């Protein structure tokens, strides 16, 4: 078994320099956004109507767990950033290149897709909003196969709607497709 020699000259020793202030601020902003999202989830969960038919485990349990998890993860990320340990991609990762800058067009496109979903979920219904979310997300991430992405989004949204409404007995908003689904 051959052993790799230890670096002997200063040029061979790799020093980890602290990440630039801009990167740390961006990661702190992300951590803050995750904490705020968790707080919003918990706050909005309080508005879920609970009927007396539910026992100890009702419809609020999972959203409370998700909101709490978001807050914990956001705070954890903030502590990591403040201690100087920012996110870096694994050296052997195939998809990640930590040397590339953030693709803000992609991030912005995903944010727009989520906002459109938020606005349309009650008005247009789950199927239309979810299909547009899938299509918009695929487009934001660089896919230009419009027909394929639209078809996949529609089929996936219909399948999830049917599984949840018929299979699990949960009510998802049908929106403008009321009576068709």
N, C-alpha and C positions, 0 to 999 in steps of 0.2 A: 504494500500500500504506500503510495507516494504522498508525502505531506507537502503542503504549500508553505513556503517560507514566510515568516513574519516580515512586515515592512521594516526596513532598516534605515532608510533615509527620510527626512522630513517630507520630501516630495511624494513618497509612496504612502504616507499616512493620510487617510481621508478625514478631514475635519468637517463635521456637520455644522454648517452655519445656520443661525436662526432664520426662519422664514421672513420675507419682507413684511413690513408693517401693513401694507395693502392686503396681503394674503391673510394675515392674522385678523385684521378688521373685518374682512369678508366672512371669515369663519365665525367670528364672534356675532356678526349680523345674522348668519345662518342659525347659530345656536339660539339667539334671541327670538328669531322667527319660529323656531320649533317650540320653544317654551310658550310663546304667545299662542301658537296653534293649539297646544295642549290645554292652555287655560280656556280658550274659546270652546274647545270640545267639551270640557267639563262644564262650563257655564251653560252651553246650549243643551247639554244632557239634562240639566235640571228641568228643562221645559218638556221633556218626554212625559206624556201622560201615562200614569200607572193606575190600572184599575185594581180594585180589591181582590180580583181573582188571582193575581200573582202572589206567590209566596215570597220567600226571601230573595230568590233570584228572579229579577224582572228584566225588562228591556233596557234598563239603565246600566246594568253591570258592565257589559262589554265596552260601551262608550267611556265609562269612568276609567276602566283599565287602560284603554287606548290613550285617553287624555293624560292620565298619570304617567304612562310610559313615555309619551312625548315630552312631558316636562322633565322627567328623569334623564332621558337621552339628551335633551337640549342643555340641561345643566352640566351633564357629564362632558359634553363637547366643549362647553365654555371653560370648564376647569382644565381640560386637556390643552386648549388653545392658550389660556393664561399661563400654564406651566411650560409653554414653548413646544408642545408636542402637537403640531398641526398634521393634517391628513397628508399622507404621501401614498402614492400608488406602489403596489408590490412590484419588485423588479422583474418578476417572472410573469406578470399579468399580460395576457394577450391583448386585452381590449383597452387597457388604461395606459396612457402616456402622461405621467405627472409633469413632464416638461412643457406640455402644451397649455396655453392659457384657457380659461373658462370660456366655453362657447355661449355667450350671453344671448345670441339669437335663438339657440335651442332652449335655453332656460326661459327666455321671454315667451317663446311659442308655447311651451308647456304651461306656463302661468296663464296665458290667454285661454288655452284649451280648458284648464280647470275653472277659470272664471266663467266661461261660456257654459260649462256644465252646471255650475252653481246657479246661474241665471235661468237655465232652461229646464232643470230637473222637475220642478213643479209645473211650469207652464206647458212645455212641450211633452213632458213625460220621460220616464226612465229610458225607454228604448232609443228615442231620438237623441236625448242628451248624451247617453253612453256611447252611441255610435259616433256622434260628433267628437266626443272626447277621445275615442280610439283613433279616429281619422286624424284629428288635429295633433295628437301626440306623435303618431307615425310621421306626419308631415314635418313637425318641428324637429324630429330626429333625423330628417334627411330623406325619408322615403318619398319617391315621386311616382309610385304605382297607385294612382288615384283610384282606379276601378277596383283593384284588388283590395286596397286598404278600406275603401268604403264598404265593399261587400263583406269583408271580414268583420268590420265594426258592427254592421247591421246584424249579421248572423250571431255574433258573440253576444250582442246586447239582447236579442230576442231569446237566445238560449238561457242567459242568466235570468231574464225576466220570467220565463216559463218555470225554471227550476225554483226560483224564490216564491212566485205566486202560487203555482199549482203544487209543486213538490213540498215546499216548506210551509205553505199557507200564510206567507207574509204578504202584506199589501205594499206594492210599489206603485208610484204614480204612473198611470197610463197616459195622462195628458191628452193630446189631440187624437191619440189612437184608441181612446175609450170606445169600447164596442167592437173594435177590430181584433183586440188581443184576447 
